[in-house]
Structures are given as structure tokens and as C-alpha cells.
Amino acid sequence: METKQTYIANINMVFGEDEEPLIRRVEDIILPALTAGIIRKASSKTNYIFQDVKLCEISENEWVIQGLLIKDTIVDIKSEYSKSKGLEKTDKQVKNAPYSLFIIYLKNHRMILVKNQTTSPDIRNFSSAFKGIIKEYVVTYNKNNAAKHENERFPFPTVYVTGIKTAGSVKDSLKDVEKINELVIKFFPLNAEWDYDSVFGTIDDKIRKTIQAKAGRMIFPSPKSKDGVADMIEATDGLVKTKMKVTYKNGTEMGDGGQTKTGTIKDNEISEIMNLSIRKELDNAFEEVHNLGKEIKALNTQTKNQIIDYTEFLNRYKR
């Protein structure tokens, strides 16, 4: 049994001007894109590749997209150490392919990502690769079908993968902070099946869509209550991205020799990271991870409108 770092995230993904949610484009865009063998180039020595991606019923009436994200990379080794020889300079290159397991739940567009080792892809790497590969697939498809009727073209995706935050994870990121100088909340298109009960959903529905803006932001200067900020960010439930400009306490790890030091805490830095104990080899542990995920509240939320869209998907797919 090994302990693996695990992320929970919300996939806010819509297509075209009508902002169709992910679940309506699973069969014609999402799955073909992730199984097309497209490689996402991150640098001259690092590529990201999706492998073993499939749509499956992981438990009764629980349909998911599952697979592996591989980081195909070359590691430069410039020095080595041994007791007999001490520190030695070297110049080697070693191929490495750390991977992560992911499961996307179609009932609510939530996902779980489990890293196999420290250098495995994290949620930021997944977001970049997922977004880039699907956009490349849509652009290539439309280019190849440019001579056909306009209805043959795929709508362009807008994608934001946001880690789920808890008040505890936010407070932990603020432990060395003297004061919050600015809190920024960034809005983006939400999956159309979201119920608009939360204040963030209401803003998306009543303001962003009304003025026909693709994104928006709210800025709160100098909020006084760090606990209040933590509780508010937890309540966002992955529907927005947040960023905080802060001043760190003197004498702390982030403080700088007694001098005032400012910095920025980004959304991905305050997402909750948990540990799961996995018995099997990770690349064959989808069912085990899913069973562990049944105890994670954020993976099992579902609104009335999500139930409607998910039922339509089940009926469509079974046909």
C-alpha cells in the first residue's frame, strides 16, 4: 500500500456561443480528442500524453471518463554523489515518464487526479494538457471540414479546471500572512447545467451573461478577516478562480530578513491536496480510487439541472 497525493477539481468547460456543457459533447469531441494520440508539447524536453482513456460505467449508473496522463520528459543529471567518491560532475540525460490517474465524473463534471510519484502531473499540468489537446482537435477538425456546410464545424471550447478549496487549505496558505492587501475573484463561463443558487452562480447568470462577457472579476481591497476570506473561498466550490495579494509576517519563512515582503497567492496554491492509500499499482487502480472517492463530499454533489442533463446523456448513450 502506498500513499498518493490526490487533487479534487471542477471542470468548467463550455462550447460555443451557446455555452454547451461538457456532457453534451462527450461522444463527438471529448473522447475522440483524448484518444486521438495528440501530444501536448510543454517544452523542448517535456510532452504530455493521454493514454488508456475510455468512457465506462465504473459502478451502477455512474459513468465516467477515466485514463492516465503521462509526462514524457528528459531529465538532465549534472552531478552524482557516492560515499566512496563524494560529489562528482557528470552530464547525462535520462528519459522519465511519471504519470497520474484521473477520473472525470459526468454526473457533475468533478474530477479526481492521483499522482503516482512526486514528479507526476498535477492539476495544473492536467488543465493545460486537457485544454490544449481538445482545442487542437477542434481546430484541426474544423480546418479539415472547412469546405463542408457550416453545421459540420465543431464549436470552440472554453476550459477552466479549478481545484476545490476548503477553508482549512486557505487558512494554511495564510498562516504566514500579516495582511491581505487585495482579494481578486475571477468569473468565467460555467457549465450550463449548474443551478444558480450560490451567489457566484447568480453573478454568472444575472451579470456576465446579461452583458454578454466571456469573463469578469471582482476586486476587494484590504479585507480584514482572514477567516472570512477562507470561508468565502471554500463556498466558491470551484465556480471561480481566486488570487490574493498579501504582505507576509516578519521572521516567517516567507518573510525576508525582518523586511516587509509582499507576494501573490494564486488559485492553484490554495487548492486542497489530500492523500489516498492505494493498494494496487496506480495504473490499474481506477475502481479502488473510485471507491475511495465515494467518501469525498466534493465528488458527490449534484444539482437538479445536472440530474436532468445526466439523465439525457444516459438515454442518448444507451440508444
C-alpha positions in Angstrom: 0.0 0.0 0.0 1.3 3.4 -1.0 0.2 6.9 -0.1 -0.5 9.1 -3.2 -1.1 12.8 -3.5 -4.6 13.5 -4.7 -6.4 16.5 -6.1 -10.2 17.2 -6.4 -11.2 19.7 -9.1 -14.2 21.1 -11.0 -14.1 21.1 -14.8 -15.8 24.2 -16.1 -16.0 23.6 -19.8 -18.4 25.0 -22.3 -18.6 25.0 -26.1 -19.5 27.9 -28.5 -21.7 30.9 -28.0 -24.5 28.8 -26.5 -22.1 27.6 -23.8 -23.0 23.9 -24.1 -21.6 21.9 -21.2 -19.0 19.2 -21.4 -21.5 16.3 -21.0 -23.3 17.2 -24.3 -20.1 16.9 -26.3 -18.6 13.7 -24.8 -19.1 11.4 -27.8 -18.2 13.7 -30.6 -15.4 15.9 -29.2 -14.1 14.9 -25.7 -13.4 11.2 -26.2 -12.2 11.5 -29.8 -9.8 14.3 -28.8 -8.3 12.4 -25.8 -7.9 9.2 -27.8 -6.5 10.8 -31.0 -2.9 10.4 -29.9 -2.4 14.2 -29.8 0.8 15.2 -27.9 0.8 18.4 -25.8 4.3 19.9 -26.1 5.2 21.7 -22.9 8.9 22.3 -23.6 11.8 21.0 -25.7 12.2 18.1 -23.3 8.7 17.6 -21.9 5.5 16.3 -23.6 2.1 15.3 -22.1 0.2 12.3 -23.5 -3.2 10.9 -22.6 -3.3 7.1 -22.5 -5.9 4.4 -21.9 -8.7 7.0 -21.9 -12.2 5.5 -22.1 -15.8 6.1 -21.2 -17.0 3.5 -18.8 -19.7 2.6 -16.2 -17.4 2.4 -13.2 -20.4 1.5 -10.9 -24.1 1.2 -11.5 -25.3 4.3 -13.4 -22.0 6.1 -12.6 -20.4 6.9 -16.0 -17.0 8.4 -16.1 -14.1 9.3 -18.4 -11.0 7.7 -17.0 -7.4 7.4 -18.1 -3.8 8.2 -17.4 -1.9 11.5 -18.1 1.8 10.8 -18.8 4.6 13.3 -18.5 7.1 12.1 -21.1 10.3 14.0 -20.2 14.1 14.0 -20.3 15.9 14.7 -17.0 19.4 16.3 -17.1 21.7 14.9 -14.5 24.7 17.2 -13.9 26.1 15.7 -10.7 26.1 12.4 -8.7 27.1 11.5 -5.2 28.5 8.3 -3.6 30.2 7.7 -0.3 33.4 6.4 -2.0 33.8 9.2 -4.5 31.8 12.1 -3.0 30.3 14.7 -5.3 31.1 14.1 -9.0 30.2 16.1 -12.0 28.5 14.3 -14.9 26.5 15.1 -17.9 23.7 12.6 -18.5 20.2 12.6 -19.9 17.6 10.1 -18.6 14.2 9.5 -20.1 11.4 9.5 -17.5 7.6 9.0 -17.7 5.8 9.8 -14.4 2.1 9.5 -14.7 -1.2 10.4 -12.9 -4.5 8.6 -12.9 -7.7 10.7 -13.5 -11.4 10.1 -13.3 -14.0 12.7 -14.6 -17.5 12.2 -13.2 -20.1 13.0 -15.9 -22.9 13.5 -13.4 -21.3 16.7 -12.1 -18.1 17.4 -14.1 -16.0 16.9 -11.0 -12.7 15.0 -11.2 -10.1 13.3 -9.1 -6.4 13.2 -10.1 -4.0 10.9 -8.3 -0.2 11.3 -8.7 1.9 8.1 -8.9 5.0 9.9 -7.7 6.3 13.4 -6.8 7.1 14.4 -10.3 3.8 13.1 -11.8 1.5 15.6 -13.5 -0.5 17.8 -11.1 -3.9 19.5 -11.6 -2.2 22.5 -13.4 -0.5 20.1 -15.9 -3.8 18.3 -16.4 -5.6 21.6 -17.1 -3.0 22.7 -19.6 -2.8 19.4 -21.4 -6.6 18.8 -21.4 -7.4 22.3 -22.7 -4.6 22.3 -25.3 -5.4 18.9 -26.8 -9.2 19.5 -27.1 -8.7 22.9 -28.6 -6.1 21.4 -31.1 -8.6 18.6 -32.0 -11.4 21.1 -32.6 -9.2 23.4 -34.7 -7.9 20.5 -36.8 -11.4 19.0 -37.3 -12.8 22.4 -38.4 -9.9 23.0 -40.8 -10.3 19.6 -42.4 -14.1 20.2 -42.8 -13.8 23.9 -43.9 -15.3 23.2 -47.3 -18.3 21.5 -45.9 -21.5 23.0 -44.5 -21.1 25.3 -41.5 -23.0 22.9 -39.3 -20.2 20.4 -39.8 -17.9 22.6 -37.7 -17.4 22.0 -34.0 -17.9 24.9 -31.5 -14.8 26.2 -29.9 -14.3 25.2 -26.2 -13.7 27.5 -23.2 -12.0 25.5 -20.4 -11.1 26.2 -16.8 -10.1 23.4 -14.4 -10.2 24.7 -10.9 -9.1 22.8 -7.7 -11.6 22.5 -4.9 -10.6 24.7 -1.9 -11.5 24.2 1.7 -11.4 26.8 4.5 -8.6 24.7 6.0 -6.5 24.8 2.9 -6.9 28.5 2.5 -6.1 29.2 6.2 -2.9 27.1 5.8 -1.8 29.2 2.9 -2.4 32.3 5.0 -0.6 31.2 8.1 2.5 33.4 7.4 0.4 36.3 6.2 0.3 39.6 8.1 -2.5 41.1 6.0 -4.4 40.5 2.7 -3.9 43.6 0.5 -6.3 42.5 -2.2 -8.6 39.6 -3.0 -9.5 39.0 -6.7 -12.3 36.8 -7.8 -12.3 35.8 -11.4 -15.5 34.7 -13.2 -15.7 32.5 -16.3 -18.4 30.6 -18.2 -19.9 27.8 -16.0 -21.2 24.5 -17.2 -24.7 25.4 -18.3 -26.3 22.8 -16.1 -25.3 24.5 -12.8 -28.2 25.6 -10.7 -27.8 29.3 -9.8 -28.4 29.0 -6.0 -25.0 30.3 -4.9 -24.0 34.0 -5.1 -21.3 33.1 -7.7 -23.8 31.3 -9.9 -26.2 34.2 -9.7 -23.5 36.7 -10.7 -22.7 34.5 -13.7 -26.4 34.2 -14.7 -27.5 37.8 -13.9 -24.5 39.8 -14.8 -21.9 38.1 -17.0 -24.5 36.5 -19.4 -26.7 39.6 -19.4 -23.8 41.8 -20.6 -22.5 39.0 -22.8 -19.0 39.0 -21.4 -16.8 35.9 -21.6 -15.2 36.6 -18.2 -15.2 39.1 -15.3 -13.6 39.9 -12.0 -14.4 41.4 -8.6 -11.7 43.1 -6.5 -11.9 43.5 -2.7 -9.1 45.8 -1.4 -7.7 45.1 2.1 -10.2 42.5 3.5 -9.7 42.5 7.3 -11.0 39.0 8.2 -8.7 36.1 7.1 -11.2 33.6 8.4 -14.0 35.3 6.5 -11.9 35.1 3.3 -11.2 31.4 3.9 -14.9 30.6 4.4 -15.9 32.6 1.3 -13.3 30.9 -0.9 -14.5 27.5 0.3 -18.0 28.5 -0.7 -16.9 29.2 -4.3 -16.9 25.4 -4.8 -14.7 25.6 -7.9 -17.1 28.1 -9.7 -14.5 30.9 -9.7 -10.7 31.4 -9.5 -9.2 33.5 -6.7 -6.0 35.3 -6.2 -4.7 37.2 -3.1 -2.0 39.9 -2.9 -0.6 39.7 0.6 2.1 41.0 3.0 3.9 38.3 4.9 4.8 38.5 8.6 8.4 39.4 9.6 10.5 36.5 10.7 8.5 33.8 8.9 9.6 31.5 6.1 8.1 33.8 3.5 9.3 37.0 5.4 12.6 38.4 4.3 15.1 39.1 7.0 12.8 41.3 9.0 11.9 43.4 6.0 8.4 43.8 4.6 7.8 41.3 1.9 4.7 41.1 -0.4 3.6 38.3 -2.6 0.7 36.7 -4.5 -1.1 33.5 -3.6 -2.6 32.0 -6.7 -5.7 29.8 -7.0 -3.7 26.6 -7.5 -1.7 27.2 -4.4 -4.7 27.1 -2.1 -6.4 24.0 -3.5 -6.9 21.1 -1.1 -4.4 18.3 -1.6 -5.2 15.1 0.2 -3.5 11.7 0.5 -5.1 8.4 -0.5 -3.7 5.0 0.4 -3.7 2.8 -2.8 -3.1 -1.0 -2.7 -2.8 -1.7 -6.4 -0.4 -0.4 -8.9 -1.9 3.0 -9.7 -2.4 2.4 -13.5 -4.7 -0.4 -12.6 -6.5 1.2 -9.6 -9.4 3.0 -11.2 -12.1 1.1 -9.3 -10.1 1.4 -6.0 -9.8 5.1 -6.4 -13.4 5.5 -7.3 -14.5 3.5 -4.2 -12.3 5.8 -2.0 -13.8 8.8 -3.8 -17.3 7.8 -2.5 -16.2 9.3 0.8 -15.2 12.6 -0.6 -18.2 15.0 -0.5 -17.0 17.3 -3.3 -17.1 14.4 -5.8 -20.7 13.5 -5.0 -22.6 16.8 -5.2 -25.2 17.1 -7.9 -27.8 19.8 -8.7 -31.3 19.3 -10.1 -30.2 20.6 -13.5 -27.2 18.4 -13.5 -29.5 15.4 -12.9 -31.6 16.4 -16.0 -28.5 16.7 -18.3 -27.0 13.5 -16.9 -30.3 11.6 -17.5 -30.4 12.9 -21.1 -26.8 11.7 -21.6 -27.7 8.2 -20.2 -30.7 7.9 -22.5 -28.7 9.2 -25.5 -25.7 6.9 -24.9 -27.8 3.8 -24.3 -29.6 4.4 -27.7 
